[in-house]
Structures are given as structure tokens and as C-alpha cells.
């Protein structure tokens, strides 16, 4: 069917070409009345060497895409000199001569031997000439002509840029331009309608349309929603021949995507969110997250979360995570279950980018309610102050209360609190805290000059839950008292010349004091009482914490006295006033007239001639006797200090304290007098016991009244402890025996490991015989004798 259609087109075009050729021949005949006239003129031109063609033509026309089996006839070359006897030979040269076009050298017929395509080449330029066959000489000049390839509609329109990708905002009005498509046709646009293209839409209706002549694609439907459908595949057809029947067509695909606009408000999927958080959660920690869903995308789905109102407005914050548009609720300030155990927030999520065209679809915001429950946790005790600053005088007595530390259990159980000191912060044990009341007191004397500041840590522990322990810092500033006398800043040693004059300055002295009074140091100087009226030197107080030492006379002599020791009394201005005595060493030297020292050495002392040898021996004998006495005294003292040697049979690790009595609990009023502990003055009057005294003397000592303040037994114990700590001769252990709640009549009954019993069966210690020789003495003392079986 297609071959027949093509053949029909070729025949029509050949008829048209033949008609045009006949018209051309007739016009040429009109211009030349007869061929004979042309021959005559040709002969004349040859005579005058001016040859004129015997034929006239400009171009040939031939249709493209010939599909026949025989060569396609193009045209015929004929010379008027050709008599038909074969004496003239036609030749052809130029574009495609011999390869595309051939000529019959006898008849001059031109044929196309190859398939021609106008889109590849639209015309060929050839040259033709008639030659004498016998001589080969040209009979006429060479003539040039053109063979034009005549177009047929053999090319369909093509979309060179397809397939196309385009976007258009959703909800665009009808007629909004989406994109433009362009198809090109390789056929000749100047010949017929072969290259006239018309566009139409094959797929994509009713959403889009295309303009037939321009190829512009436009929207054809209102309210196209991206959230309902975001992608469209549109097929566009381009057809030549003006879109008429029989025209060729080409198609392309246009992929259209609807872009998002902010036409959907955010919405919370829940009207109420339930969250919980521990009361111990630190500030800034996350409580929970809320999410408002927005079906838009990109910047149109960006949401900002805020807390509108609620009782937790100042307790919680909410921030927006830009990566996933989630609202994160965090803790703004510390929580306390006992103060408030629940909060309610009203949270809003709103779009940040609004479009005026779609405000009618709003409001573009939504709210939800968040309920936050605070969960109780076991908390350590909390002090009533974040830290304590205490000032105490360095002469404070042991047991002085310097601060009351208070802590409480913040939980609802309100457990009892026990206090202690972190000994890493007070390794020297300067302080003590009452375990129940929290009274912080001194346990050792303080010295500002040694340690001016103490930073101790107080621990508060719940009695029923020791794992819950709180701590607080107590900064103790030791305030100065005037407890250090002034002293010389250095050891002073000076000289006085033998030729010095009265009133001559020989030394300036100054002092220092470890104390630091608020009004500053003020020292006064004077000679010691024993040197106040000495005839040699005098002292002048300069009232600026310095003093001058002046000579009172002249005529010092080395031979008389080479060195003077001058006592100087230094007193401070504190309350109470303290003083000390420093010694100024003054050496007598020989000086020149300018006062420069020549020598301070005393000349060798020679014995008087009158001292006999016997006197010298007597002096040496006395010295020897004194040495012997000193050695004898030292030997006796050493003998007294030798320890008592125990029997070799006794074990040196066993010390038996024997009392021969047993406490009787509250009924025993003579075994131990507790009143002595409550009042240290009672320690001076010892009550006579009716029983045997212990073999080891008690370590109890009298405590001075300065340590017993307010008759407090606790202060007394602290003083005793301090006394034992500073006593280098005390044993390295403490012994405390209490009989207050033991024996018959006590509510707590007996607390002794060796109970007082009434039967011999309860007092059996026969097992001591099985413990070996190391415990044999105990077995003899408490065991049953094998001879008579009587209890010792």
C-alpha cells in the first residue's frame, strides 16, 4: 500500500516536471524561429572563432527516493549538429558524473543510477560537451547545467530535544504555561506542505493542552493537587502536511511534575500527649517530643513549635529540630517532686512560610496539650545553704560550736539525718560535728599562723538509706588573735670602736610579728630591765617600728671586755600586749681615725706569773670530779628507765588486768563514778573503793578547767582525746569501761560478753584446756581444777 502511494506521488511529480519542460521548450522556440537559422549562425560563429551552443538549458529536475529497478531517466542532451549517424559523442563531468549520473554517449540520455535523497543533497552541478567521435575534438563549447532533486514528503517531524521534563506549581490556574515543545521536519519547507507541522496531544488530557502551531503546553484543569497526584506523563504528536490525512507524524514524551505550594496546614495526630520525667533529670535534658504532620514538603512543611501557656511555662522549653520538624521538650529549671509532681502545657505548631494566595485554606497552625508527670526518686539530703562560711578565733577553746549545719531529706519519707566530716578534707581532725544535731565544733587548737583557712566537707546521710549522702563545703577562716610576741627580723651583731664617742649610732634594729592585726604592727623598744641602767649603751625608739642603739660613753677597750650582750625588750601593740627579749651582740674593735675596723680579735690571754702549778692542778682536779658526778647521775637515770622484765614463761602478748569484782549495773554505785566525767573538778577527789585496785594504773588524767566549758561532757571527752593524741608517752589505745546499763534491774539487761551468772554450769571454761599452752594460764584462772573441781 505504501509503495503504491509513493509511486503515485512520483508519477504526479514527473507529469509536473514534463509540463514545465514543454513550456520551457516552447519559449525557446519563440526566441529562435528555426533550427536552421541557429545552424547558420553557428557556422558564422565558427568562422569568426566565436562558437555558440546548439542547445540551451539551465537545469534538470528529478524526484528523490526513486524505488524502481531501472535507472531513473533524468533528461536528454542533444546537439543540432547531431545527424543521428553516431559521429558525435556526448560526455558528462562534474558532481556525481559516472557515479550517480550516467549519459548515453550516442543519444545523450542522462540517467540516475543511484537512489537520490534531497535531505542529503539537494542539487548537482554537471558539465556536458559534444565531441567529434573520429577526431575527439569538441564540436561545441562545454556547457554547465544543474540537476535539482525535487522533494517528496518522506520525512516525519522529529523532536530533537525530547523527551522533555517540566514542572508546574500545584493549584495553578487554567492556561498556565508549562513548557514548549519543538519538532523539525527535514523536508523542503518551500515546496508544498511537507514541512508544515501541527501539534496535538495524545495523552495527558484533560489535565494539559498544547497549542497546535506553537507547541506550548498549558494546564487545562483547575485545582490539580500535588498531594493527590504529583506526576503526569504527557505524549505530544507533531504531524506534517498541516495535519492533513496522509501526513507523517512524530511523537515525544513530556514528564510533568507538580511542585509543592503551602496549601496544607500542620496537624497534630494527637490532642493529648502523656510524658514523664524523673525529678533528678538535669536541666537541658529531653522530656519528650511532639510532631505536627504537614503533607506539604520542603520549606512549605517547616514548622515552629512554641509553648502558648500552661503551669510549666517557666519550667520547660520547646525547640524545633529542622532536620525532621520535631518539637523537643526540654527541662528549663530543676524539678522537685515534693513541690510539684505534674505540669500541663499547651503547645502550638505553625508554618513559618505562608503564601498569600492560599491563606484562605488556613489557619496554618494547630495546638495540642502535653501533660508531664514528675516521678519521684531517692534524693540525698539537701543542706539549707549551698555552702557555709565561718569565722572563728584561733584561740577558740576545744569544743566551741562554730556553726550549726542543717540538712533535710527532700523526699516525702523525710528520713532522719546523720552528720559526719569527710576526713579527706580534715586529715588533722581539727573539727568535730555532732552526729545528730549537726553542731560543728573545734576538736584541736587552731593556729592562724600555721593554717589560716580550712575547707572541710560535711556529709549528711539518711539513716534508713546510707547510700543517699549529700555534702556541703564549709570554709573556715581562722581569725587572728595576738598570740605571738614580736622578735628580731634577724640575728643582730655589731661592733663599737675603741675610739667611739658618746651618742654614736652603732646599730638600727627592727622586729617582726607573725600576727596580723587589722590596724597594722606597732612595736615599742626598750632595754631589758637588767640593762636599763648600764653605763655603756642606750636605746632610742624611733616610733616607726625601728630603734637605734647608741653609745653612752667612750673609752671601750678590748682588753677590758671584748663583747657586750645587750638585752632589748620588744613589745607589740596588741591586746593583750606580748613582748620578747632579743639580744644584740656588740663586739669591741680597733678602728682607725675614720672609724674603719682594723681588728676585732682579742689578744691572747697569758696567765699571771703569780699563778702556781699546784693551783692549776687543783683546778683540773675539780673539773675531773665534776665530770665523774655527771656520768654517775646519767647512769642512775638510765637504770631507772629500764623496763620491767617479765617471766620468760609468760607470753609477752598477754596482759591480764585483774579487778576481783564485777560491775553491778545501775545498782553498783561504787564501781565507777560517772559524775567525774560530767564535771572535771570531780576528778581531783577520788572516791575510795572497797574492792581491790587494778594492777594497771588508770590512764585518766586531770583535764584543766580551760577545756571544760559549760560542764559539757562532750567537750571533756574531746579534751581527753586531744590530751592523749599529744602525749608521746600514752599507750596507742583507748580503754573505756561503762557499767551504767548492765546487771540486774537494767531494762536492756546484761550487755557484757562475760555475763554475771548464778550457776556454775553457766560459768564453764573447760574448753580453754583444749587451746594449747598459750592459753594455759587462762585455763588455770577460769577452768575447773582437776584435783578438787572448785571454781577459782
Secondary structure, DSSP 4 states (H G I P E B T S, - for coil): -HHHHHHHHHHHHHHHHHHHHHHHHHHHHHHSS-HHHHHHHHHHHHHTT----S----EEEEES----SSPEEEEE---TT--SSS-EEEEEEETTBTTTEEE-TTT-EEEE-S---TTT-SEEEEEEEEEETTT--BSS--EEEEEEEEP-S----B-TTPSEEEEEETTPPTT-EEEE---B--S-TTSTTTT--EEEEEESTTTEEE-TTT-EEEE-SS---TTT--EEEEEEEEESGGG-TT--EEEEEEEEEEEP-S-S--EES-SEEEEEEETTPPTT-EEEEE-EE-SS-GGGG-EEEEEEEETTTTTEEEEEETTTTEEEEEE-S---TTT--EEEEEEEEEES---GGGGGG---EEEEEEEEEEEP-----EESSSEEEEEEETTPPTT-EEEE--EE--STT---EEEEE-TTT-TT--EEE-TTT-EEEE-S---TTT-SEEEEEEEEEESS-TT-EEEEEEEEEEEP-S-S--EESS--EEEEETT--TT-EEEEEEEE-S---TT----EEEE-GGGTT-SSEEEEE-SSSEEEEEES-S---TTT-SEEEEEEEEE-SSSS--EEEEEEEEEEEEE-TTS-EEE-PPPPP---TT--HHHHHHHHHHHHHHHHHHHHHHHHHHHHTSPPPPPTTS-TT------S----GGG-SSS--THHHH-GGGGGSPPPPSSPPPSSPP---PPPGGG--TT-HHHHHHHHHHHHHH-TTS-S-------TT-STT-TT----SS---SSSGGG--GGGGGG-GGGHHHHHHHSB-TTT--B-
